[in-house]
Every structure is written in structure tokens, then in C-alpha cells.
Amino acid sequence: MPRTPIDLAPPAERAFLIAVDTGDDPGWTAEDSLAELGSLAETAGAEVVGAEWQNRRHIDPNWYLGKGKAEELVAAKAETGFTILVADDELKPMQQKALEELLGVKVLDRSGLILDIFAQHARTHEGRLQVELAQLEYQLPRLTRLWTHLSRTQGGIGSRGPGESQLETDRRIIRNKVSKLKERVDQVRQQRETASRARDRRLVPTVAIVGYTNAGKSSMLNALSGQEAARAEDKLFATLDPTSRAVKLGEGQSAILTDTVGFIHKLPHQLVDAFRATLEEVVRADVLLEVVDASDRHAPEHRRTVDTVLRELGAADKPRLVVRNKADLVIDGAREDAPAPIQDGAVLASAATGFGLDEVRLRLSTLLAELWEDVDVSLPYTEGELLARVRERGTVVIDYRATDVHITGRVVPSLAGELRAAAARAASRPQEVVAG
């Protein structure tokens, strides 16, 4: 008799979702937010077995939902058998504790869920480092709840058990670890700045790909670079660690494209802070390529979220090209050889089929060229290395004269500064100028 194979994989947690609709964002309802929360829960590996939301002017300070609505969750638990409750907003420790005691199940909020997904998807040492920092900062104010199993239930004299001392010890340990992790994250930031200066020395313009999670940023990077440079999946936060690739834009112009972490509604501030070293790729970029899911009816709300995060980073005013990706889902015949329409200044394109990518490259090239500066300088022949970079990275006319080299045309701003400085040095030391 054949044996039935044993499935050793743990069963998926059964998640029940809750939300409060305060009416603060009419374009983004609690039902919409719960749908996204469900996708997050599934990405984390849970099975969503139910959801409930409540219209309230304010979130209840003790129960998140109103007390009556919270008590109804006991019946929902009996009906669905959920093993984890997930709230759509960040819970206070008091709210989390009250719901756990009421239901006897683990309670998570949106921030905790996103942190869990980030922990799953971090691939590099840098990514894991930043996720760990965000998790510790998230857990620190919740330690009282985490340590209740070590405290005695009765209060007053004689009830001061090991839980109190353990709590303080654990707080001290976590604060020390947070401090050390912040130092290591600062080291990452310094390493990135060093790499950025080296890249600037090569004078390759940079483009940061930004957008809402699952809009197709990684697919766009892969399509534009012509290689599987970044992990692309139909999941929220499939890509966490930044990936950079060189991309040819036409007429000899190239750029470095960097795929960055996706943004999302109610992105935990711990993540924005912890990932600031990574997100500074956005701040340092010359141009932003914002990828929008053209097939998503919530695209306008998603764009507002992206703008909010960019403002927090100080990058909202950078030159930006908007690309409405996934055109193959909204336009029949969105083939690679078809002309790409423009909608409200945005290029309609498809990373999946190649539709509109030539237009994306052209517009990126134009945006970058608009940043270039006019130069009209004369340099000595001794500036050979600088002259070589001008030929490689500028659109210039070079006139080799008897005693110097005359350069006119347009170059990137950093190179323009170098050329003017070299010309000024040569003008102050005319005796050093030599003939070629």
C-alpha cells in the first residue's frame, strides 16, 4: 500500500482584516485600503478569511474599532477560525494588547505586516541591516505588551516580578542595538556617497525609477536595459534592494538607471527613516522616472502617495518623466512597433511588450540634455584626460589650435564646472600652455 507523503510545511496563518474609514481621503476608501491590505497579507504568506471595516469620525483610542464592533470580532473568529488579526492602521500598544486579550490571537498592524514582508524580501546585507533597524524601532514602544507573560497579573505590593527588570534590560539591549545599527547604516550612506562621487567623476547621468509598489518598476528597468537586472514579480514589494544598470538612450548617450523600493499608502515612518540611505539614490539622481500602473483605477491616489514620499525625501522638484506602464492591459495592439501615445504629458508604454520604450528613451535623453550647460573654453594640451572625457560625454565641437584646444558645445553640469576651472587655471598660468 503506497504511503501518503507528509507535508511538513506549516499551514498558512488565517488572517482577518479590519479598518476604520474616517473619510480623510475620499478617493481612497476603507474598502480600497482593505483590498491592498489583503494583498499585503497574501504576500506575507497568510490566507485572508474575512474583513470588516467601520465608518467613524475618529479611531477609537482603546480598541481601534469601537468597543461594540471589536466585540463582534469574537463571533467572526468562531465563524472563520482566523489565527491573526491585521489592522489597516498603525496600532498603539494599548489597542494591540486590548484586541489580543479579547480574541486570544496575534494582532498585527499594517506597519508590522510591511516590516515582515521586507524581512522576507531583503536579499543583500544592506537590505537586511535596514530592515532589522526598522523592526527594532517598531518593537521598542511595544515591549511592555511583549513582556506581559513575565509579569504577575495582580497589582500592588508583592507583585513586582522579573518581568519589570527584564523589560528594562530588554529596552536597554534594543536601544544599544539600534544605536549600533544606525552607525552601520550611516556607513552604508557614506559608502554610497563615495560610489556616487566616483560615478559623477565618470560623468554618467543617473535616473532613479520611482513609483507605487507593483507598478512595474523592475520590469521597466529590465526592459530598458535589455537584461534581467532586477527581480520582477506580480507581488507587492517584490524588489527591496536597489539595482542599477547602464542603459543606452540613443545618439551615444547613456545613463545609469536605478530601481528603488516601491512606495505604498501609510508607509511606516520607520522604513522611510531606515531606508533613507537607499532612498538617497532618489535624491542624488539627475532625473526621476516615475512608473505608474495604467491599468489601476487607483493610479491618481497612488501618484499622490509617491509625491508625498518624494517631498519627505526632498526630491519632489526634480525633473521627472511619468510613464504609464502596462499599456498592453488597456490598449489593444500595444505592440513594440506601434507609436506610443502621450497622455497628460506621460508616455503610455509596456515593459512586457516593448510598446513605447523608444519614446521613453527619447524623452529621458531630452530631459537629461536639458540639464546640460553651454561651454566655450580654451584648454591647454596638458589637460588630456579632461579632453578625453569631454569627447566621450559631451556634444561639443573641438578645435585643435597651435597652442591650445578650443571647445564649444553642451556638457553635463559637473563637466562644465571642471572645464571652466581648467580654463581659468590655464589663463592664470599662460606660460604652462604647450603646443600639441
N, C-alpha and C positions, 0 to 999 in steps of 0.2 A: 504494500500500500504506500503510495507516494506521500512524502511528508509535505505539509503545508509550510512554505517559507515564512520565517518570523520577521516581521517588520520592526526593526529596532529604532526607527525614527520616532522621536517624541511627537505626540499628537499636537496639532496646531491649537494655539490658545483661541478660545471663543470670545470675540470682542463685542461689546455693546457700546455704542457711541451716544454721547449726549452733547447738547449745545444749547446756548442761550442766544436768542435773537433780540438785541437791544435796539435794532433799527438804525444803528450808526452809519451803516453803508447800504443804502437801498439797492445798489447794483449787485450786492453780494449777500445773499440771504443765508440764514442758518442752514437751510436745506442744501444750498450750494456748498457751504463750508463743510457740512457733514459728508457730502459726496467725496470731497477732497480728502477729508479725514479718513474715510473708508479706504481710499486708495493708499494712503499712508500706512494704515493698519495692515493691509494686504501686503504691501512692500516689506513691512517688518516681519511678515510670516504668520499673521493672525487670520482667522476666519471671522468675518463680520456676520453676526447673527441677529442684529437688530440695531435700531437707532431711535432716539427720541429728542425732541427739542421743545423749548418753551419760549414764548414771547414775554419778555419782561423789560421794564424800563432800566433796571439795574441788575447786575449779577448779585445773587444772594451771598452775603459775606461769610456765612457759616456753611451753606450746603451747595453753593454754586447754583443749582436749580433751587426753586422754592422748596421748603421742607415737605410739603404735601407731594409735590412732584417727585422729590427724592425718595419718599417712602413707597411710591408706586413702582420704583425700580426693584423692590423686593419681589413683587409679582412677576415682573419681567424676567428676573433671574430664574424663578421657578419654571417659567414657560420656555425660556430659550436655553437655560443652562450655561449662561455666559460665565467665563472664568476671569475676565478682565474688563474693567470699565475704563473707557477713554473719553476724557472731556476735551472739548474743542478749544478751550482757552487755558492759559496757564493757571493752575490751581495754587491757592495759598496752602501752606502746610495744614492749617486748621480745617480747610474744606476737604483736603485729601484724607485726613485722618477720620473725619466725620463719616465720609462715604465708605471708607474701608470698614469701620466699625459697624455701620448699618448693614452692609452687604456681605461682609466676610470674604471679599475678593480683592485682588490687587487693583489699585486705581492709578491710572496714568493720565497726564495731560498732553496736549499737543506738543509742547516743548520736549517732554520726556520721550515721546514717541519719535520725534525727529532726531533727537540725540541717539536713540537706539539704532535708527536706520543709518545715521552717519557712522556709528561704531562698526556696523556690518560692512559698510562700503569703503571705509578708509583702507587704502592699499599701501601707501608709502609711509615711511617713518614720520614724515612731516604731518601727514593727514592724521595718523593715529595720535600723535602728540597733541594736535589741536583739538581733536575730539575728546581726549582724556581731560584736557584743561576745561573744556566746556561742561563736561559731565560733572567734574568736581565742584565747579562753581554753581552748577544747578543743584547739586545734592547738599551743599553746605547749609543752607537755611532749613533744610528738611531733616536734619539729623535728629531732632527731637522725636519726630514721628518714627524714624528708623530704629531708634533705640528704646522704644516703649516696652519691648519684650524683656528688657533688663531691669525695668523699674517695678517697684511693688505697686499694686493697684490702689491700696488705701493710702490716704494722705496723712500729714501730721507727724508727730514725734514717733520715732522708731521706724519710719517708712523710708528713710534715706538709704537706698540700696546701692549696689555697684553701678547701676545704670547712670547715675548722676556723674560719678567720676569717670566712667567710661565715655560718656558723652563729651565731657570737656577734653579728655585725652584725644578722642577721635577728631574733634574740631581742630585741635592744635596740629594733629598729624596732617589733616587735609589742608589747613592753611599753609603749612610748611611746604606741602607738595605743590599746591597752587603757585606759591612764590617761585619754587624751582622751575616749574613748567613754564611760567611766564618768562623767566630768564632764557629758557631754551627756545621759546617762541620768538623772543627778541633776537636771538642768534640767527634763527631762520630768516627773520626780516632783514638782518644785516647781510646775510649771505645772498638774499635775493637782490638787495640794493647793489651789492658788488657785481653780481651777474648782470644786472640791468646796466650798470655803468660800462661794463665790458661790451654789452650788446650795443649801447649807444656809440661806443668807440668804433664798432663796425658799421654804424650808421644805417642799420636796418630798421625801417619804421615798424611800429608794433600796433597790433589790433587786438583788443580784448573782446571775446564773444560773451555777451551777457544775455539774460533772459529768464523767464519763468521756468521752473523745473519741468522737464519733459516736453519742452517746446521744440527740441531737435537740435540743440547747440552742438553736441558731439557729432551728430550726423552731418551737420553743416561743415564742421572742421574737417571731417573725413572726406567729404565730397570736394571741398575746395582744395585740399592738399593732395588729393588723389591717392590717399593711403589710409589704412585703418589705424589712424593715430590715436583715437580715443575710443573708449568703451561706449557703445551706443545701444541702449535698451529702451523698450517701451515701459519704463518704470520711473517713479519719482526718485530723484537723486541717484540715478544710476551712475553718474560721474561725480566724484567728490574731489579727487586730486587734480590739480590743473595740468593740462597737457599743451605743449607748444610745438608748432610745426611751421616750417617755411612754406610760403605759398607764392606762386608766380601770378602777378596781376596783369601782365601784358606790357609790351614795349620795354622789356628788360627790367621792369620794376618788380621788386619782391617785397614781402612783408612777413613778419612773424605773427602768426595767429595763435592766441592762447584761449583755450576753453576753460571757463571758470565755473565754480559751483553755482547751481541754479538757485533762484530766489523763490520764495513762497510766502503766502499770507501768514501773518503772525510768526515770522521767522524769529526764533528765540534770540534775545539780545546776547546771550552767552555765545552763540555761534558767530554772530557778527563780530563780536569782540575777539573771540579766539581765532577766527579765520581772517582777521584783518591783515596778517602777513601775506596770506594767499590772495586776498581780495585787493591788496595794493597793486597787483598786476593790472587791475582795472584803473587805478589811479595813475599809474605810470604810462599807460597806453596812450598812443597818439590819437587813435580813433576807436570808437566803440561800435561793434557790430551787434545790434540788438535783434535776436531771433524771436519771432512771435509765431505761435501756432495759429495759422489762418483758419483752421477747422474748429477752433474752440470758441464757443459763443461768449465765453468769459474773457476773451482776449483784452478788451478795454480795461477790465478790473486788474488783470494780470500786469498790464503795462503800468498801471498806477503803482502797483506793488514794486515793480522794478525801479520806477522813478524814485520811490521813497527810499529804497536801499541805496541807490546811487547818490541821492542827496546826503544820506548819512555818511557815505564814503568821501564826499566832496568831489564827485565825478559827474554830477548831473549836467554840467555845462560843456562837457567835452563834445567835439564833433561826433555825430552819430549817424550810422546808416541803419535803417529799420528794414528787416527782411521778413516778410510774411511767409514762413515755411509751410510745408505740407500742402502746397498748391494742388498736388495731384488728388487730394481728397475733396477739393472744392471746384476744380475746373476739369471738364472733360478734355482729354487730349493734351494734358500738360507734359509734353514731350521735351526732350533736351533741345531739339532743333526748332521749337516753337518760340515766337517772340514773347518776351516777358512783359506783361502789363504792369503799370505803376499805379498804386492806389494810395492817394493822400501822401505822396512822396515816398512811399515804401515800395520795395521791389517784391513782387509776388514770385516765389521760387519754390523749388522742391529739391531737397537734398537727396531724396530717394530716386528721382528720375533724372536729375541734372537740369531740369527746367529752370531757366532764369539765372543760372550760375554765372554765365558770361556777363550778364548785366550787373550782378553783384560784384564781380571782379573789377569791371569798368568803373563802377561808382566808388568802390573803395580806392581805386587808383586816383580818381578825380579828387576825392576828399583829402587824400594824403598829399597830392600835388598842390592843393590849395594852401597847405601849411608851409610849403617851400618858400624861400626868400630869394629875391633877385640879388645877384652879386656882380660886381665889376671891379676886379682887383688885379694887381700885378704881383707875382711871386718870383723869388729867385729860384734858380735850378736846384739849389740845395734842398728845397722842400719836396724832394721826390716822392716820399711816402704819402704826403698830403695830396700831391698831384695825382697819384695813382688812385686814391680814394675818391677824388673828385670825378675822375673818368668813370669810375665804377658806379658811383651813387648820385651823380648829378646829371641834369640835362643842360650841358654847357657847350660853349664854343671856346676852344683853346688855341691861342695864337702864340707859337714859339718864336720869340724875337731874339735879337742878338744878345741882350743882357738879362732878359727875364722872360717870364711866361705870363701872357695876359689872358684872364679868364672872365668870360661873361656868360650869364645864364641863370638857372634856378637850381637851388640845392636845399637839402633839409636844413632847418634852423641851426642845429648843433654844428653842422659842417660850415654853414655861413659864418658862424662866430669864429671858428678856427681859421677860416680863410682871411677874415678881416684882421684877426690878431696877428697872423703871419705876415700879412701885407704891412701892418703897422710896424712890426719889428724890422722888416726889410727897409722900410722908409727911414727908420731912425739909424740904421747901420748900412748906408749905401755902399760902403767900402767892401762889405762881405758878399755883395751880389757878384756872381760869376757867370760867364757866358757858357752856354751848353756846347 
